[in-house]
Every structure is written in structure tokens, then in C-alpha cells.
Amino acid sequence: MDQIRIRGGRRLEGRLVISGAKNAALALMPAALLTDEPLTLRNLPRLADIDTCGHLLNQLGVSTHVQGARPDEFGRVMTLRAGRVSSTTAPYDIVRRMRASILVLGPLLAREGVATVSQPGGCAIGNRPIDLHLKGLEALGAEIELEAGYVRARANGGLRGARITFPTVSVGATENVLMAAVLAKGASVIENAAREPEIVDLCRCLVAMGARISGIGTERLEVEGVSRLHGATYRVMPDRIETGSYACAAAITGGDVVLEGAERETMGATIAVLEEAGVSFTDVDGGLRVTRADGLRGVTVQTAPYPGFPTDMQAQLMALMCVADGASLLTETIFENRYMHVPELARMGADITVKGRSAMVRGVPRLAAAPVMATDLRASMSLVIAGLAAEGETVVRRVYHLDRGYERLEEKLAGIGAEIVRVADEGP
């Protein structure tokens, strides 16, 4: 198992390429099940979760072909083709490794009329139940049974258009129901739909494949079912969470970094909070320039569904606020167990008090390097960010979490001046 070693105190400066969005790609890839023609995805990030999703789709009969990828390139082009669905079962052995595997349920049900998908269960940052996925599919006419840890769904005679109103916003449920509705008979309306940019990306890809969707980007999606979809070529949107993460990395070192490919329009709440903290964003040709000339200021923020501040940026912001002037108050409203990085940051000298779902972060003059252990994907990045500013050498273990969501992180950071290497773990 690898570890990452960081010697802090180096100012980051230069240009860094933002990869395609993991969370968008993990919904776009299952969309290949909706047609027997090829779906080509450009700017697909090279990540462990993408490989897992590809393996799952292969198990279902989808062929995947990577075109012209070189080891020194970021991103890749992948063509997926489900000419024939050879299996409608997504086994536990694969689903347990990645919760997004549940997104094959809607497409399989829409195309084949039957699907068996392992229940994904909980994860380190808290429970993420799939009840809204199932209720939405039932509204479309699916019969669903839960048996021996599996969801068994059937739509005798096909899915039918319906009105689905989600009681709470759910990105995954919106994606699953949307992909099912595009092949349902008749019209569907999805109320209180998630509005995340990744949902917009999925809608645009489905439209490119022949789907009829209106209300894209709003909380009300209207879908007119079609009998079949065709193939398409589509470019995955840039990763807004990766963009925010590297913006925090640049800011904590007082750096000057151009994030190539970053898009301001998907970054509203993140940019607003970071600007309040003293970070500057400037539009440049092909991306965003991130700088910090003066000190950092504490902020008060709570996570919320889009267009609010994303839960996936909470840990990275916390790392930044560890060295800000004054106190910051961060409140996590999405997941109940997303402060597991706090004890690790405290090992580096951070002053953080957690009470319920809120964390008070009192800025300290400097952080000190320490051996730390990653607990989940975004927590891992928060420790890397802290390590970039800490005095001495920080060792981050369990970096396989990082490989799920950050494409060749150490190479990108080293390219803009960080002293960072990946080495084999020497053990405890």
C-alpha cells in the first residue's frame, strides 16, 4: 500500500490541468446501457472508481475501448457499447467497492425490463440510503423486492411515465430515475430534482443520445419517453471539486496557480466562500487563476445541495481555515459522519472543536508535519492540503482513497512546485 510524503512550505506556482469530473463520469458511463450503439466519452478521468465502473459494465456485457491514451496524458477517450446486455445482475463483489454502481439499476430496468443490483449499504462518511431511488422507479411502474442484500426489480410490459416528487434532494436518485424515464412510455415529471452540474451534464449527454428532456438545470425535469436512444460522442465536464481542492492548495501556500479547464459557472458557492476567506479568482484564457496576496480570514458556512456549498468541499475548506485569522464555523448538513479528518488535522496542530454537526476551527499561526491516516476521499485531500503548509514532512497513509477521485495528484502538485512523492508504505 502506498503513502504520500509532503515537505511543506513550498509556494505553489504555475499551471495545473483539471481533469474530467468523477461524479459526472460515473453517471454518464451507465447511460451506455440505454442504447445498442456506441457512446464515446471524452475527458474521462483516470481513476480507480472509473475502472471499477468499467469493470461492472463489462460484467453486464458492455464493451469498453480506450482510444489513443498515453501514460503521460491526463484523461482519456473511452467508447462503450452495449450491443447486447448479457447480464442484468450487478453483483455485491463489485457494488461494495463503489456506491455509484447503483446507477445501473435504472438503465437496466428501462432497457431490459429487469435488474438485480446488490444493495450498496453505508460508507465511512455516513449512511446513503437508496429508498428514493426505489420509490422513484416504483412510480414508473417497477415492481421491487429486497432479498438477500439485493434489489430485484421488474417492469412487466415496460416502464410508464409518471410524476415523481422527491421529499428531499438526491443526486443519485435523480440520475437513476432520469435514465429510466427517458425510455419509459409517455411523459414523466421529476419534482425536487437535484440541480448539480453533474445532473446537467447527464441531461445534456442523454439529449445528445436522442432523449427529450426539458427543465435542465432546474428542480423540475420533464421527460418525454422515446422508444430508443442512439449513440453519441460527449465530453465530460471539468471536475468542480478537484478545482476547489487545488484552489485551496494554492491558497494555503500563498500561491499563484492557473487551473486549466476550470469553469467558473459550476463553482458559484465554492468561489464565493473562498473569496470571502481572502482567495482571489481571475478568469484567464482556458481556465481560472487562483492567488492569495494577503492573509486568510475565517468564514461561516454550511454545506447544502447545489447551488449551496458542496459537502465534498467541506474537508478541504477546513484544512485551509486551520491557518486563517480568527475562527471559522463549518456546519455539515448532508452526511452525519464527515468529520473523521478532524483528529488527523489536530495531530498537525489544528485547533478544532466539533459539536454535533458543527465544527469550530480556530486558526493557528502554523501547522506542524505529522504522520496521518486518510479515512475517505475528501478527508485525504484535506490532509494533503494541510501538509503543503506544515513545517516538516507529512506522511499520508491509505492514499488509495485519493486514487478514487484525484487523477495522479502527486504529479500535478509536483508540477507546480510542491515537494511531494508517492512511495511504498513502510508499515506502522
Long-range contacts (C-beta under 8 A, 24 or more apart in sequence): 1-397, 1-398, 1-399, 1-400, 1-424, 1-425, 2-399, 2-400, 2-422, 2-423, 2-424, 2-425, 3-395, 3-396, 3-397, 3-399, 3-422, 3-423, 3-424, 3-425, 3-426, 4-384, 4-395, 4-396, 4-399, 4-402, 4-409, 4-410, 4-420, 4-421, 4-422, 4-423, 5-393, 5-394, 5-395, 5-396, 5-420, 5-421, 5-422, 5-423, 6-369, 6-384, 6-387, 6-388, 6-390, 6-393, 6-394, 6-395, 6-396, 6-418, 6-419, 6-420, 7-369, 7-392, 7-393, 7-394, 7-419, 7-420, 8-367, 8-369, 8-387, 8-388, 8-389, 8-390, 8-391, 8-392, 8-393, 8-394, 8-419, 9-389, 9-390, 9-391, 10-253, 10-388, 10-417, 10-418, 10-419, 11-253, 11-254, 11-255, 11-256, 11-417, 12-249, 12-250, 12-253, 12-255, 12-256, 12-257, 12-388, 12-413, 12-416, 12-417, 12-418, 13-255, 13-256, 13-257, 13-416, 13-417, 14-257, 14-258, 14-415, 14-416, 14-417, 15-257, 15-258, 15-260, 15-416, 16-246, 16-257, 16-258, 16-259, 16-260, 16-412, 16-413, 16-415, 16-416, 17-74, 17-260, 17-261, 17-412, 18-238, 18-239, 18-242, 18-243, 18-246, 18-259, 18-260, 18-261, 18-262, 18-287, 19-43, 19-45, 19-46, 19-74, 19-75, 19-238, 19-239, 19-242, 19-407, 20-44, 20-45, 20-75, 20-235, 20-236, 20-237, 20-238, 20-239, 21-45, 21-197, 21-198, 21-201, 21-236, 21-237, 21-238, 21-239, 21-240, 21-241, 21-242, 22-47, 22-49, 22-50, 22-239, 22-241, 22-242, 22-404, 22-405, 23-100, 23-171, 23-196, 23-198, 23-239, 23-241, 23-312, 24-197, 24-198, 24-201, 24-202, 24-236, 24-237, 24-239, 25-50, 25-53, 25-236, 26-50, 26-53, 26-98, 26-100, 26-103, 27-100, 27-103, 27-175, 27-179, 27-198, 27-201, 27-202, 28-201, 28-202, 28-205, 28-234, 28-236, 29-53, 29-54, 29-57, 29-78, 29-80, 30-57, 30-103, 30-104, 30-106, 30-107, 30-179, 31-107, 31-179, 31-202, 31-205, 31-206, 31-209, 32-57, 32-62, 32-80, 32-81, 32-82, 33-57, 33-60, 33-62, 33-82, 33-85, 33-104, 33-107, 33-108, 33-111, 34-82, 34-107, 34-110, 34-111, 34-179, 34-182, 34-183, 34-206, 34-209, 34-229, 35-82, 35-209, 35-228, 35-229, 35-230, 35-231, 36-81, 36-82, 36-83, 36-84, 37-81, 37-229, 37-230, 37-231, 38-79, 38-80, 38-81, 38-231, 39-79, 39-80, 39-81, 39-205, 39-209, 39-231, 39-232, 39-233, 39-234, 40-67, 40-77, 40-78, 40-79, 40-80, 40-231, 40-232, 40-233, 40-234, 41-77, 41-78, 41-79, 41-80, 41-234, 41-235, 41-236, 42-75, 42-77, 42-233, 42-234, 42-235, 42-236, 43-75, 43-77, 43-235, 43-236, 43-237, 43-238, 44-75, 44-76, 44-77, 44-78, 44-236, 45-74, 45-75, 45-236, 45-239, 45-407, 46-74, 46-75, 46-76, 46-407, 46-408, 47-403, 47-404, 47-405, 47-406, 47-407, 48-400, 48-403, 48-404, 49-98, 49-100, 49-404, 49-405, 52-94, 52-97, 52-98, 52-101, 53-98, 53-100, 53-101, 54-78, 55-94, 56-90, 56-94, 56-95, 56-98, 56-101, 56-104, 57-82, 57-104, 59-87, 59-90, 59-91, 59-94, 60-85, 60-86, 60-87, 60-88, 60-90, 60-104, 60-108, 61-85, 61-86, 61-87, 74-407, 74-408, 75-407, 81-231, 82-111, 85-111, 85-112, 88-112, 88-114, 88-115, 88-116, 89-115, 89-116, 89-117, 90-115, 90-116, 90-117, 90-118, 91-118, 92-118, 92-149, 92-150, 94-118, 95-119, 95-120, 96-120, 96-121, 98-404, 99-123, 99-128, 99-172, 100-172, 102-130, 102-133, 102-172, 102-176, 103-172, 103-175, 103-176, 103-179, 105-133, 105-137, 105-151, 105-153, 105-176, 106-133, 106-137, 106-175, 106-176, 106-177, 106-178, 106-179, 106-180, 107-179, 107-180, 109-137, 109-142, 109-153, 109-154, 109-155, 109-159, 109-180, 110-155, 110-159, 110-179, 110-180, 110-181, 110-182, 110-183, 110-184, 111-183, 113-154, 113-155, 113-156, 113-157, 113-158, 114-153, 114-154, 114-155, 115-151, 115-152, 115-153, 116-150, 116-151, 116-152, 116-153, 117-150, 117-151, 117-153, 118-149, 118-150, 118-151, 119-146, 119-149, 119-150, 119-151, 123-376, 124-337, 124-340, 124-375, 124-376, 125-335, 125-337, 125-338, 125-340, 125-376, 126-335, 126-336, 126-337, 126-338, 127-336, 128-172, 128-335, 130-172, 130-173, 132-166, 132-167, 132-168, 132-170, 132-173, 133-170, 133-172, 133-173, 133-176, 133-177, 135-164, 136-164, 136-166, 136-173, 136-176, 136-177, 136-180, 136-190, 137-176, 137-177, 137-180, 139-163, 139-164, 140-164, 140-177, 140-180, 140-181, 140-184, 140-188, 141-184, 142-180, 158-184, 158-185, 159-183, 159-184, 159-185, 159-225, 160-184, 160-185, 160-186, 161-185, 161-186, 161-187, 161-188, 161-223, 161-225, 162-188, 162-189, 163-188, 163-189, 163-191, 164-188, 164-189, 164-190, 164-191, 165-191, 165-192, 166-190, 166-191, 166-192, 166-193, 167-192, 168-192, 169-193, 169-194, 169-195, 169-305, 170-194, 171-196, 171-198, 171-199, 171-305, 174-199, 174-221, 175-199, 175-202, 178-202, 178-203, 178-206, 178-213, 178-221, 178-223, 179-206, 181-223, 181-225, 182-206, 182-211, 182-212, 182-213, 182-223, 182-225, 182-226, 182-229, 183-225, 183-226, 183-227, 183-228, 183-229, 184-223, 184-225, 185-225, 186-224, 186-225, 187-222, 187-223, 187-224, 187-225, 188-222, 188-223, 188-225, 189-220, 189-221, 189-222, 189-223, 190-220, 190-221, 190-222, 190-223, 191-219, 191-220, 192-219, 193-218, 193-219, 193-220, 193-221, 194-305, 194-306, 195-219, 195-305, 195-306, 195-307, 196-305, 196-306, 197-237, 197-240, 197-266, 197-306, 198-237, 201-236, 201-237, 204-234, 205-232, 205-234, 208-232, 208-233, 208-234, 237-263, 237-266, 238-262, 238-263, 238-266, 240-266, 240-267, 240-270, 240-310, 241-310, 241-312, 241-313, 241-378, 241-405, 242-405, 242-406, 242-407, 243-267, 243-270, 243-288, 244-270, 244-274, 244-310, 244-313, 244-316, 245-313, 245-316, 245-378, 245-381, 245-385, 245-406, 246-290, 246-412, 247-274, 247-279, 247-281, 247-288, 247-290, 248-274, 248-316, 248-317, 248-319, 248-320, 248-385, 249-384, 249-385, 249-388, 249-413, 249-418, 250-279, 250-290, 250-291, 250-292, 250-416, 251-277, 251-278, 251-279, 251-290, 251-292, 251-296, 251-320, 252-296, 252-319, 252-320, 252-323, 252-385, 252-386, 252-388, 252-389, 253-388, 253-389, 254-292, 254-293, 255-290, 255-291, 255-292, 255-416, 255-417, 256-289, 256-290, 256-291, 257-289, 257-290, 257-291, 257-416, 258-284, 258-287, 258-288, 258-289, 258-290, 259-287, 259-288, 259-289, 259-290, 260-286, 260-287, 261-286, 261-287, 262-287, 262-288, 264-288, 268-307, 269-304, 269-306, 269-307, 269-308, 269-309, 269-310, 270-309, 270-310, 270-313, 273-299, 273-301, 273-309, 273-317, 274-317, 274-320, 277-317, 277-320, 277-321, 277-324, 278-324, 295-324, 295-325, 296-320, 296-321, 296-323, 296-324, 296-325, 296-363, 297-324, 297-325, 297-326, 298-324, 298-325, 298-326, 298-327, 298-328, 298-361, 298-363, 299-324, 299-328, 300-328, 300-329, 300-330, 301-328, 301-329, 301-330, 301-331, 302-330, 302-331, 302-332, 302-333, 303-331, 303-332, 303-333, 303-334, 304-333, 304-334, 305-334, 311-335, 311-338, 312-378, 313-378, 314-338, 314-378, 315-341, 315-378, 315-379, 315-381, 315-382, 316-378, 316-381, 316-382, 316-385, 318-342, 318-345, 318-352, 318-359, 318-361, 318-382, 319-345, 319-382, 319-383, 319-385, 319-386, 320-385, 321-361, 321-363, 322-348, 322-350, 322-351, 322-352, 322-361, 322-363, 322-364, 322-367, 322-386, 323-363, 323-364, 323-365, 323-366, 323-367, 323-389, 324-361, 324-363, 325-363, 326-362, 326-363, 327-360, 327-361, 327-362, 327-363, 328-360, 328-361, 328-363, 329-358, 329-359, 329-360, 329-361, 330-358, 330-359, 330-361, 331-357, 331-358, 331-359, 332-357, 332-358, 332-359, 333-357, 338-376, 338-378, 340-375, 340-376, 340-379, 341-375, 341-378, 341-379, 341-382, 341-383, 344-372, 344-373, 344-374, 344-375, 344-379, 344-383, 345-372, 345-382, 345-383, 345-386, 347-371, 347-372, 348-372, 348-386, 348-387, 348-390, 348-394, 349-390, 350-386, 366-390, 366-391, 367-391, 368-392, 369-393, 369-394, 370-394, 370-395, 371-395, 371-397, 372-396, 372-397, 373-397, 373-398, 374-398, 374-399, 374-401, 374-402, 375-401, 376-401, 377-401, 377-402, 377-404, 377-405, 378-405, 381-405, 381-406, 381-409, 384-409, 384-413, 384-420, 388-413, 388-418, 388-420, 397-425
